[in-house]
Amino acid sequence: MPIHYSLDVPRGGSGGVGDLGALPSLIAALPDHAIVRLDAQGRVNGWGTAADTLFGWNAEEILGHDVERLFAPGTAGTLIAHIAPGGGRKRETADDQCRHKSGASFRAITSLTSIASAGGAVEGFWLVVRDVTEERASASSIEASAILLNSILETVPDAMIVIDDHGVIQSFSATAEKLFGYDEAEVLGRNVSMLMTTPDREAHDRYLSRYLDTGERRIIGKARRVIGLRKDGTTFAHELAIGEARGRGRRVFTGFIRDLTQRETAAAQLAELQSELLHISRVTAMGTMASTLAHELNQPVTAVANYVETSLALLQAGAPGSDAIVQEALAEAAAEAHRAGKIVRRLRDFVARGELDKTVEALSDIVDDACALGMVGAATPSIEIERAIDPTTGPVLVDRVQIQQVLINLMRNAVEAIPGEHGGIIRVTARPQGDFAQVTVTDSGAGLAPGILATMFGAFASTKRDGMGLGLSICRTIIEAHGGRIWAESRPVGTAFHFTVPRAGRETRDD
C-alpha cells in the first residue's frame, strides 16, 4: 500500500539499509537528501517531507506514479534498467538530471538500493536524491576563475610574487620566471629574500615582522625602486608595489614587479641626447633671434625712416608752415623708435621666460593703433580700411604690444596681397566667441595658392620672394602663448586670417 512517511516507515522487513526502525532518525539527520521509496515495479509508494521540498510534489500528487516522473525526459534509462528484473537491483551513485514539478530540471546525485523481504525477494527500492546544482555551479565558477587567473598571470606584463606572513614564496608568475631566471619549482617554499641584494636581503624579514607587530605601513600600497638579484647573479632595477590580502585566517602579500632596465637605459640616452641638443639649440637660437629681431623691427624702423625722410624733404623745400608738419613727423618717428625698443624688450622677455605682460585692454584701441601703424609706408595708397568691432566683445586680457604686433603683421600681409595697380579693401572685425574674442583680418587680394594653408604658420615658410618666413610663425607663437589659436581661410576673393585672445571677463570668472 502506498505510504507517505513524514519520518514514518513501513513496519517489518529489512533490506540494504539495515534496521528500518532507525530510518526516521536517519532521514531527520539528512535534511538535504530526499529519500523516496519505490515498489518492485519502480512506482513511488513512499514520500518524505524533504522530497516535497526538493521536487515540489506532495505525497497525494506523486504516490503511485512511475519514478521516471522525477527525472528530466530521456534521462532515467539507467535507473529503470537497474529496477527491471535481472538489472542488478543496486545502482552506484550517479549524476542525473532530475525534474521539479514546475518542469525545471536540476543536477542531482542519486543512489538506488533494493529492499529485500525476509525470504530474499526484492519488494522495493530506496532512492536517495541530493541536489548539487549550486555546488556544481560554484565549482564551475571556481574553476573558471582559476582558469582566468592563470591566464592573467601568464600574460600580465608585470611579474607577480605572492608570499605568506613569514616571507615564504607561495606563487611565482611566468613573467617572474623570465625576469629572475628561476623556475617556479625552484623558489616555492623559499624565502623571498633570495631575490634581493644587500642590504634589503638582510632587512626584509625584520621589516615584515615590524609590520605584523605594529601594523604601520611603510611600503605596502606604495611603489618604490629597488634592486633585484637574478639566478645568474646579475642585478637589475625594478619598481616594486606590494599589496596585502586576508582571508580564512591567512594573510598574504603580493608583490608586483616592473622591470626598469629599458626605461632607465632610455632615460640615460635621452639625457645625453638632450645635452647635445641643448648645445645645438644655443647656436640655433642666436640665428633665430637675429632673424626674428630683423623681421619684427623692420616695420617701426621703416616708419622712422619714412617720417625722417618726409621731414628732411619738407625742410629742404622750405615750404611755409612746414615746421608744424615736421614736428609732428619727428614726434611720430620718436614714437616708432620707442616702440622698436619695446619690441626688443618684450621679445627678449618672451624668449627668456615664456611670460607675457598681460593687462586689461580695449580691443578697439589695439585695432585702431595697429591699423594706423600697419599702413605706414604702404605702397598702395588706394587701399581702404574698414573696422567693425562688436561692442559686446568687451575688454581683453593681453600683452598689448604683442597683440598689436600680430595685427600689424597681418595688416602688412594683407597690404602686400592686394595688387599695387588696383585699389582694395582690408576689413578688421572682432566679435565674442565664448570666453574669447575672435579677431579677423580679411583682404581683397588674390587669395592663397593650394597647399599653402598646411604650412604657412611654420617657421621659414614664406610665399614672398624676399621673405624670411618668420612673421606668421611669430604670430602663432604669440597667440598660443595667450591661450588662443590662429588660422587662415581662403575665400573666393582674398584671404581671412582669424585669431582668438582671452576676454578679460574670463579671468574674473575663473577667480
JOJO-V63435 format. One record per residue. SS is DSSP state (hx for helix, st for strand, lp for the rest). BURIAL is # if it has 24 or more other C-alpha atoms within 12 Angstrom, else .. D_FIRST is the distance of its C-alpha to the first C-alpha in Angstrom with 2 decimals. Layout:
# JOJO-V63435
ss=[SS:SS]
burial=[BURIAL:BURIAL]
d_first=[D_FIRST:D_FIRST]
This chain:
# JOJO-V63435
ss=[lp:lp:st:st:lp:lp:lp:lp:lp:lp:lp:lp:lp:lp:st:lp:lp:st:lp:hx:hx:hx:hx:hx:hx:hx:hx:hx:hx:lp:lp:lp:st:st:st:st:st:st:st:lp:lp:lp:st:st:st:st:st:lp:hx:hx:hx:hx:hx:hx:hx:lp:lp:lp:hx:hx:hx:hx:lp:lp:lp:st:hx:hx:hx:hx:st:lp:lp:lp:lp:lp:hx:hx:hx:hx:hx:hx:hx:lp:lp:lp:lp:lp:lp:st:st:st:st:st:st:st:st:st:st:lp:lp:lp:lp:lp:st:st:st:st:st:st:st:st:st:st:st:st:lp:lp:lp:lp:lp:st:st:st:st:st:st:st:st:st:st:lp:hx:hx:hx:hx:hx:hx:hx:hx:hx:hx:hx:hx:hx:hx:hx:hx:hx:hx:hx:hx:hx:hx:hx:lp:lp:lp:st:st:st:st:st:st:lp:lp:lp:st:st:st:st:st:lp:hx:hx:hx:hx:hx:hx:hx:lp:lp:lp:hx:hx:hx:hx:lp:lp:lp:st:hx:hx:hx:hx:st:lp:lp:lp:hx:hx:hx:hx:hx:hx:hx:hx:hx:hx:hx:hx:hx:hx:hx:lp:lp:lp:lp:lp:st:lp:lp:st:st:st:st:st:st:st:lp:lp:lp:lp:lp:st:st:st:st:st:st:st:st:st:st:st:st:st:lp:lp:st:st:st:st:st:st:st:st:st:st:lp:hx:hx:hx:hx:hx:hx:hx:hx:hx:hx:hx:hx:hx:hx:hx:hx:hx:hx:hx:hx:hx:hx:hx:hx:hx:hx:hx:hx:hx:hx:hx:hx:hx:hx:hx:hx:hx:hx:hx:hx:hx:hx:hx:hx:hx:hx:hx:hx:hx:hx:hx:hx:hx:hx:hx:hx:hx:lp:lp:lp:lp:hx:hx:hx:hx:hx:hx:hx:hx:hx:hx:hx:hx:hx:hx:hx:hx:hx:hx:hx:hx:hx:hx:hx:hx:hx:hx:hx:hx:hx:hx:hx:hx:lp:lp:lp:lp:lp:st:st:st:lp:hx:hx:hx:hx:hx:hx:hx:hx:hx:hx:hx:hx:lp:lp:lp:lp:lp:lp:lp:lp:st:st:st:st:st:st:st:lp:hx:hx:hx:lp:lp:st:st:st:lp:hx:hx:hx:hx:hx:hx:hx:hx:hx:hx:hx:hx:hx:hx:hx:hx:hx:hx:lp:lp:lp:lp:lp:lp:st:st:st:st:st:st:st:st:st:st:lp:lp:st:st:st:st:st:st:st:st:lp:lp:lp:lp:lp:lp:lp:lp:lp:lp:lp:lp:lp:lp:lp:lp:lp:lp:lp:lp:lp:lp:lp:lp:lp:lp:lp:hx:hx:hx:hx:hx:hx:hx:hx:hx:hx:hx:lp:lp:lp:lp:st:st:st:st:st:lp:lp:lp:lp:st:st:st:st:st:st:st:st:st:hx:hx:hx:hx:hx:hx:hx:lp]
burial=[.:.:#:#:#:#:#:.:#:#:.:.:.:#:#:#:.:.:.:.:.:.:#:.:.:.:#:.:.:.:#:#:#:#:#:#:#:#:#:#:#:#:#:#:#:#:#:#:#:#:#:#:.:#:#:#:#:#:#:.:.:#:#:#:#:#:#:#:#:#:#:#:.:.:#:#:.:#:#:#:.:#:#:.:.:.:.:.:#:#:#:.:.:.:#:#:#:#:#:#:.:.:.:.:#:#:#:#:#:#:#:#:#:#:#:#:.:.:.:.:.:#:#:#:#:#:#:#:#:#:#:#:.:.:.:.:.:.:.:.:.:.:.:.:.:.:.:.:.:.:.:.:#:.:.:.:.:#:#:#:#:#:#:#:#:#:#:#:#:#:#:#:#:#:#:#:#:.:#:#:#:.:.:#:.:.:#:.:.:.:#:#:#:#:#:#:.:.:.:.:.:.:.:#:#:.:#:#:.:.:.:.:.:.:.:.:.:.:#:#:.:.:.:.:.:#:#:#:#:#:.:.:.:.:.:#:#:#:#:#:#:#:#:#:.:.:.:.:.:.:.:#:#:#:#:#:#:#:#:.:.:.:.:.:.:.:.:.:.:.:.:.:.:.:.:.:.:.:.:.:.:.:.:.:.:.:.:.:#:.:.:#:#:#:#:#:#:#:#:#:#:#:#:#:.:#:#:#:.:#:#:.:.:.:.:.:.:.:.:.:.:.:.:.:.:#:.:.:#:#:.:#:#:.:.:#:#:.:#:#:.:#:#:#:.:#:#:.:.:#:.:.:.:.:.:#:#:#:.:.:#:#:#:#:.:#:#:#:#:#:#:#:#:#:#:#:#:#:.:#:.:.:#:#:#:.:#:.:#:.:.:.:#:#:#:#:#:#:#:#:#:#:#:#:#:#:#:#:#:#:#:#:#:#:#:#:#:#:#:.:.:.:.:#:#:#:#:#:#:#:#:#:.:.:#:#:#:#:#:#:#:#:#:#:#:#:#:#:.:.:.:.:.:.:.:#:#:.:.:.:.:.:#:.:.:.:.:#:#:#:#:#:#:#:#:#:#:#:#:#:#:#:.:#:#:#:#:#:#:#:.:.:.:#:#:#:#:#:#:#:#:#:#:#:.:.:.:.:.:.:.]
d_first=[0.00:3.82:6.37:10.06:12.27:15.84:16.76:13.83:11.87:9.56:12.09:13.62:14.45:16.90:17.81:20.36:20.23:21.28:20.26:16.94:18.36:20.88:18.62:18.97:22.70:22.59:20.83:23.36:26.15:25.32:25.20:26.38:23.56:20.35:17.50:14.52:11.64:11.17:9.45:12.30:13.31:13.78:11.29:10.52:7.13:9.26:12.49:15.46:18.56:20.78:18.85:19.49:23.14:23.49:21.86:22.35:18.97:16.85:13.08:13.12:15.38:13.84:10.01:9.47:13.14:14.93:16.32:19.75:19.52:20.15:23.34:26.71:27.36:28.35:27.63:24.24:25.75:26.12:22.58:21.22:23.80:22.43:18.84:20.27:20.98:24.21:24.04:24.58:21.10:22.87:24.44:27.29:27.74:28.53:30.12:28.13:28.45:25.37:25.02:24.78:23.51:27.28:27.80:29.82:29.33:29.78:30.53:27.92:27.66:24.36:23.22:20.41:19.55:17.46:15.14:16.33:15.25:18.02:19.39:19.71:17.33:15.66:11.89:11.79:14.28:15.59:17.64:20.38:22.53:25.89:28.11:31.61:33.31:35.81:36.32:37.26:39.36:41.16:41.77:43.10:45.30:46.65:47.34:49.06:51.09:52.10:53.19:55.13:56.75:57.79:59.19:61.19:62.48:63.57:65.53:66.78:70.57:70.80:69.92:67.13:66.79:64.12:64.93:63.23:64.90:66.81:68.37:66.34:65.61:61.93:62.35:65.26:65.19:66.58:69.55:70.25:70.33:72.98:74.92:75.17:75.02:72.17:68.81:65.87:65.12:68.67:68.35:64.75:64.78:68.52:70.41:71.33:74.93:75.46:75.81:78.53:82.26:84.33:84.33:80.82:79.40:80.60:79.77:76.26:74.28:76.50:75.83:72.07:72.15:74.27:71.84:68.84:70.83:72.39:70.26:73.56:73.27:76.41:75.22:71.55:71.27:74.84:76.26:79.17:81.31:81.01:82.03:79.48:80.00:78.88:78.01:81.43:83.20:84.26:83.71:82.87:82.67:79.37:77.87:75.08:72.55:70.00:66.72:64.33:60.53:58.16:54.44:51.97:54.79:56.98:60.26:61.77:64.98:65.44:68.92:69.88:73.05:75.34:78.17:81.53:83.68:84.20:84.51:87.17:89.01:89.08:90.25:93.09:94.13:93.98:96.16:98.70:98.68:99.07:102.07:103.69:102.90:104.34:107.64:107.62:106.65:109.61:111.97:110.31:110.25:114.01:114.45:111.83:113.43:116.82:115.51:113.59:116.63:118.82:116.50:115.93:119.57:120.89:120.51:122.24:124.95:125.59:125.84:128.31:130.40:130.45:131.51:134.20:135.55:135.71:137.55:139.96:140.69:141.40:143.66:145.54:146.02:147.37:146.09:146.83:143.89:141.91:141.72:138.81:136.91:137.61:136.45:133.18:132.66:133.32:130.91:128.20:129.06:128.70:125.29:124.12:125.36:123.37:120.29:120.72:120.74:117.52:115.88:116.84:115.49:112.24:111.62:112.38:109.96:107.26:107.52:107.77:104.97:103.13:103.75:105.08:107.29:105.22:106.61:105.77:107.98:108.60:107.56:110.27:112.97:111.71:111.66:115.16:116.64:114.98:116.22:119.76:119.71:117.93:120.67:123.54:125.46:123.40:125.26:124.05:125.56:124.15:120.54:119.06:116.63:114.01:111.90:108.85:107.10:104.21:105.02:101.33:101.26:102.79:104.17:102.92:102.53:104.45:107.26:109.97:112.18:109.34:107.97:111.53:112.02:108.94:110.29:113.77:112.38:110.45:113.51:115.77:113.34:113.25:117.05:117.31:114.73:116.95:119.81:123.19:124.91:122.48:121.45:117.88:115.49:113.51:110.89:109.28:106.32:103.92:100.74:97.80:94.66:92.15:93.40:96.10:99.25:99.69:103.28:104.27:107.59:108.12:111.11:112.43:113.22:112.18:108.66:106.90:106.79:103.33:101.59:103.61:100.92:98.74:101.50:104.06:102.91:103.08:106.01:109.02:107.67:110.56:111.66:115.25:117.82:119.07:115.96:114.36:110.83:110.20:110.44:106.97:105.43:107.06:105.89:102.29:102.57:103.97:101.41:98.44:99.86:99.66:96.00:96.73:96.91:99.53:99.23:101.32:100.81:102.89:103.75:105.46:108.60:109.01:106.58:104.70:104.07:101.49:100.78:98.90:99.82:98.03:98.87:99.99:97.26:94.52:95.79:95.83:92.19:91.14:92.72]
